[in-house]
Amino acid sequence: MANEFGVGISIDKIAVRDLRTAGMEDAKKSHREDGHSFFLLEKGKVSIEIDFQKYIIRPSSVIYIHPNQVHRIITFENVVVSSWSITNEKLNPEYLKVLEAITPVKPLVLNKETFSIFSEAVSLCLKFFERKNSKLYHSLLKDSCNALVALVTSQYLEQAKSTSKLSRYETVTKAFKEILERNYTIVRRPAAYAQKLNISTSYLNECVRKATGYSVSHHIQQRVILEAKRLLSHSDKAVKEIATELGYDDYPYFSRLFTKVTGMTALAFRNKNRD
């Protein structure tokens, strides 16, 4: 969606009775967007799957989807929705950092006053988007879209636990997850993450277990398998190619790990999610 107009930004408002009559059946297939995507549901009901978790979205709600996340529409009934998308290059770096930290997120229900502000802001941005002959058009588009992103991000931050209120265990776990996101394809050992955080492996494990109920190794495996699921569901890459891309030269080991974590083979998962 973001590259459709060649400027890394897109904004639109649509009214759709169902996906088939609107010629949008491809939305039912697992896919990724090129940019950070935001959807403001004004009317109707949407059932959506994001990273293999199903959500029912009703008015008046907003949802954010990160470019890494795979998603697909399951049902789309008499919907009016505003959507906007922006690539990393056009996104305010401050907002990008916050969005990376809060991903993944669930649909967020807005109160009447907040929804009104969102709706007015989107309407104004749509008017900017149509003024293609205006001087500084791209700057206007970029700034207005970033303002919409800031509105959504601020709502998610209000729902999140304040960083100042995080326990030591939660603070360490948050830092671990940020490093994991950047290194999961090349760093597998808990000791290596502990070293990056300048703490002992045992203390890292203690913090992560206290905060999440699971070990460091569990989180490393889950992050790798999540990416494998994403690639299996929306790409045509061979399982062996996916294993290599995720840092596993030992394909049989990767295959056993995937089956152990998910309870099915990689090919069975692909077939199940392509139905």
Secondary structure, 3 states (H helix, E strand, C coil): CCCCCCCCEEEEEEEECCCCCCCCHHHHCCECCCCEEEEEEEEEEEEEEECCEEEEECCCEEEEECCCCCEEEEEEEEEEEEEEEECCCCCCHHHHHHHHHHCCCCCEECCHHHHHHHHHHHHHHHHHHHCCCCCCHHHHHHHHHHHHHHHHHHHHHHHCCCHHHCCHHHHHHHHHHHHHHHHCCCCCCHHHHHHHCCCCHHHHHHHHHHHHCCCHHHHHHHHHHHHHHHHHHHCCCCHHHHHHHCCCCCHHHHHHHHHHHHCCCHHHHHHHCCC
